[in-house]
């Protein structure tokens, strides 16, 4: 079972219009500041925030109570003029938890009206999460024949393919910057990742490494996933035959 919290900046569009036409630089700085603050507040509670869009965030919030979410909302409001709506859901897979959080918001299932928190929290089940951390192996070699913008195009095309493939496995994919992606994964996703890596290598001539971490909280799972990815690199750099996938 996994718990997911979806954060959305509310009344953002009308508020941006009050800044006038020369506002884009201010909005970009604001969005970066909001992301930094939200990541800080949730990471302090052993969670990790994934940037979905610049006005929306996903958090694997295993272990967090309603009071924890209220505390975060209060601290956020101390720093920003805009507000957040939080929708919480849980499920056997990441995509199912996403749907439950979405349905709660659509059907106005209120957990705390004052702090704009909707959804469902399951305190009876044992929560766990699997994170897959993928990166492109030897991206440096591709820079010899591709400009920076062409490299970015390849990275975003790969992101689209990764997200489409793993949503069919009831999993959620997020671009983490550089050539890194993280998948909040179901068991089906973990079992099929080698097939995905083989497909990308055959179709796009891109080699991927995948570190997998399993834990009760998202921050711990990501730590193990990254450690797994580092282990693949260490095996490669030692001159031994590296695995494509390593799991802790």
C-alpha positions as CSV (number, residue, x, y, z in Angstrom):
1,X,0.0,0.0,0.0
2,X,1.2,3.5,-0.9
3,X,0.0,7.0,0.1
4,X,0.3,9.9,-2.3
5,X,-0.3,13.6,-1.7
6,X,-1.0,15.9,-4.7
7,X,-0.3,19.6,-4.1
8,X,-1.7,22.2,-6.4
9,X,-1.2,26.0,-6.2
10,X,-4.7,27.4,-6.0
11,X,-6.1,30.5,-7.7
12,X,-2.7,30.9,-9.4
13,X,-4.0,32.1,-12.8
14,X,-6.0,35.1,-11.5
15,X,-3.2,36.0,-9.1
16,X,-0.5,36.1,-11.9
17,X,-2.6,38.7,-13.8
18,X,-2.2,41.1,-10.9
19,X,1.5,41.3,-11.7
20,X,1.1,42.9,-15.1
21,X,2.6,41.8,-18.4
22,X,6.2,41.9,-17.3
23,X,5.8,39.1,-14.8
24,X,7.4,35.9,-16.3
25,X,10.7,36.3,-14.5
26,X,8.9,36.9,-11.2
27,X,6.8,33.8,-11.8
28,X,9.8,31.6,-12.5
29,X,11.5,32.7,-9.3
30,X,8.3,32.2,-7.3
31,X,7.9,28.7,-8.7
32,X,11.5,27.8,-7.9
33,X,11.1,29.2,-4.4
34,X,7.8,27.2,-3.8
35,X,9.4,24.0,-5.0
36,X,12.4,24.5,-2.7
37,X,10.2,25.2,0.3
38,X,7.8,22.3,-0.3
39,X,10.8,19.9,-0.8
40,X,12.3,21.1,2.4
41,X,9.1,20.7,4.5
42,X,8.4,17.2,3.2
43,X,11.9,15.9,3.2
44,X,12.1,16.9,6.9
45,X,9.3,14.3,7.4
46,X,11.2,11.6,5.4
47,X,9.3,12.2,2.1
48,X,10.4,13.3,-1.3
49,X,8.5,15.7,-3.6
50,X,8.3,15.2,-7.3
51,X,7.7,18.2,-9.6
52,X,4.8,17.3,-11.9
53,X,4.2,20.8,-13.3
54,X,5.5,24.0,-11.9
55,X,2.2,24.6,-10.2
56,X,1.6,21.0,-9.1
57,X,3.6,18.5,-7.0
58,X,3.4,14.8,-6.1
59,X,4.6,13.5,-2.8
60,X,4.9,9.9,-1.7
61,X,3.6,10.7,1.8
62,X,3.9,7.3,3.5
63,X,3.6,7.7,7.2
64,X,2.3,11.3,7.2
65,X,-0.9,12.0,9.1
66,X,-3.5,14.7,8.6
67,X,-1.8,16.7,11.4
68,X,1.5,16.5,9.5
69,X,-0.1,17.9,6.4
70,X,-1.8,20.7,8.4
71,X,1.6,21.6,9.9
72,X,3.1,21.8,6.4
73,X,0.3,24.0,5.2
74,X,0.7,26.4,8.1
75,X,4.4,26.8,7.5
76,X,3.9,27.2,3.7
77,X,1.3,30.0,4.3
78,X,3.9,31.9,6.4
79,X,6.1,32.3,3.4
80,X,3.9,32.8,0.3
81,X,0.9,34.8,-0.8
82,X,-0.5,31.9,-2.9
83,X,-2.1,28.9,-1.3
84,X,-2.0,25.1,-1.7
85,X,-4.7,22.5,-2.0
86,X,-3.6,19.0,-0.9
87,X,-5.4,15.9,-2.1
88,X,-4.4,12.6,-0.4
89,X,-5.0,9.1,-1.6
90,X,-3.8,5.6,-1.1
91,X,-3.8,2.4,-3.1
92,X,-2.1,-0.9,-3.9
93,X,-0.2,0.9,-6.8
94,X,1.0,4.4,-7.3
95,X,-1.5,5.1,-10.1
96,X,-4.4,3.8,-8.0
97,X,-3.3,6.2,-5.1
98,X,-3.2,9.0,-7.7
99,X,-6.7,8.2,-8.8
100,X,-8.0,8.1,-5.2
101,X,-6.5,11.5,-4.4
102,X,-8.0,12.9,-7.7
103,X,-11.4,11.5,-6.9
104,X,-11.4,12.9,-3.4
105,X,-10.8,16.4,-4.8
106,X,-13.4,16.0,-7.5
107,X,-16.0,14.8,-5.1
108,X,-15.1,17.3,-2.4
109,X,-14.1,14.7,0.3
110,X,-12.8,17.2,2.9
111,X,-10.3,16.2,5.6
112,X,-9.7,19.7,6.8
113,X,-11.6,22.7,5.3
114,X,-9.5,25.4,6.9
115,X,-6.3,24.2,5.3
116,X,-7.7,22.9,2.0
117,X,-6.9,19.3,2.5
118,X,-9.0,16.6,0.8
119,X,-8.9,12.8,0.5
120,X,-8.4,9.6,2.3
121,X,-5.7,8.4,4.8
122,X,-5.4,4.7,5.6
123,X,-3.8,4.2,9.0
124,X,-4.6,0.5,9.2
125,X,-2.3,-0.8,6.4
126,X,1.4,-1.2,6.2
127,X,2.8,1.3,3.7
128,X,5.8,0.7,1.4
129,X,7.2,2.2,-1.8
130,X,9.5,1.1,-4.6
131,X,11.4,3.7,-6.5
132,X,13.3,3.1,-9.7
133,X,16.1,5.6,-10.5
134,X,17.0,5.5,-14.2
135,X,19.7,7.4,-16.0
136,X,21.3,7.3,-19.4
137,X,24.6,5.4,-19.5
138,X,27.4,7.4,-21.1
139,X,25.5,10.4,-22.2
140,X,28.8,12.2,-22.6
141,X,29.6,10.3,-25.8
142,X,26.4,11.5,-27.4
143,X,27.4,15.2,-26.9
144,X,30.1,14.7,-29.5
145,X,27.6,14.7,-32.3
146,X,24.6,16.6,-30.8
147,X,24.2,20.1,-29.6
148,X,22.9,20.8,-26.1
149,X,19.4,21.4,-27.4
150,X,19.4,18.2,-29.4
151,X,20.5,16.3,-26.3
152,X,17.6,17.9,-24.4
153,X,15.2,16.8,-27.1
154,X,16.4,13.2,-26.8
155,X,16.0,13.4,-23.0
156,X,12.4,14.6,-23.2
157,X,11.5,12.1,-25.9
158,X,12.8,9.4,-23.6
159,X,10.9,10.8,-20.7
160,X,7.7,10.6,-22.7
161,X,8.4,7.0,-23.7
162,X,9.3,6.1,-20.1
163,X,6.1,7.7,-18.6
164,X,3.8,6.1,-21.2
165,X,5.4,2.6,-20.7
166,X,5.2,2.6,-17.0
167,X,1.7,4.2,-16.6
168,X,0.6,0.9,-18.2
169,X,2.2,-0.8,-15.2
170,X,0.2,1.5,-12.8
171,X,3.4,3.5,-12.0
172,X,4.2,7.2,-12.1
173,X,7.4,8.6,-13.9
174,X,9.0,11.9,-13.1
175,X,11.9,13.8,-14.8
176,X,14.5,14.7,-12.2
177,X,16.8,16.8,-14.3
178,X,19.9,16.1,-16.3
179,X,19.4,12.5,-17.7
180,X,17.7,11.2,-14.6
181,X,14.2,9.8,-14.2
182,X,12.4,8.3,-11.2
183,X,9.5,5.9,-11.3
184,X,7.3,5.4,-8.3
185,X,6.8,1.7,-9.2
186,X,4.4,-1.1,-8.8
187,X,5.7,-4.7,-8.7
188,X,4.7,-5.1,-12.3
189,X,6.9,-2.1,-13.2
190,X,9.9,-3.6,-11.4
191,X,9.4,-6.9,-13.1
192,X,9.3,-5.3,-16.6
193,X,12.1,-2.7,-16.3
194,X,14.7,-5.0,-18.0
195,X,12.3,-5.4,-20.9
196,X,11.9,-1.7,-21.1
197,X,15.7,-1.1,-21.0
198,X,16.2,-3.7,-23.8
199,X,13.4,-2.0,-25.9
200,X,15.0,1.5,-25.6
201,X,18.4,0.1,-26.5
202,X,17.1,-1.6,-29.6
203,X,14.8,1.2,-30.7
204,X,16.8,4.3,-29.8
205,X,20.4,3.1,-29.3
206,X,20.2,4.5,-25.7
207,X,21.6,2.4,-22.8
208,X,19.9,2.9,-19.4
209,X,20.9,2.0,-15.9
210,X,18.3,1.4,-13.3
211,X,18.7,1.3,-9.5
212,X,15.8,0.2,-7.4
213,X,15.1,0.9,-3.8
214,X,12.4,-0.5,-1.5
215,X,11.4,1.0,1.8
216,X,8.5,2.2,4.0
217,X,9.1,5.9,3.2
218,X,9.9,7.6,-0.1
219,X,13.1,9.3,1.0
220,X,14.5,6.0,2.2
221,X,13.5,4.3,-1.0
222,X,15.1,7.0,-3.1
223,X,18.3,6.7,-1.1
224,X,18.4,3.0,-1.7
225,X,17.6,3.5,-5.4
226,X,20.4,6.0,-5.8
227,X,22.8,3.7,-3.9
228,X,21.8,0.9,-6.3
229,X,22.5,3.1,-9.3
230,X,25.9,4.1,-7.8
231,X,26.7,0.4,-7.4
232,X,26.0,-0.2,-11.1
233,X,28.5,2.6,-11.9
234,X,31.1,1.2,-9.5
235,X,30.8,-2.2,-11.1
236,X,31.2,-0.6,-14.6
237,X,34.1,1.5,-13.5
238,X,35.9,-1.5,-12.0
239,X,36.0,-3.1,-15.5
240,X,33.5,-5.8,-14.7
241,X,30.4,-6.5,-16.7
242,X,27.8,-4.2,-15.2
243,X,24.1,-5.2,-14.7
244,X,21.5,-3.0,-16.2
245,X,19.4,-3.2,-13.0
246,X,20.4,-3.4,-9.4
247,X,18.0,-3.5,-6.4
248,X,18.2,-2.9,-2.7
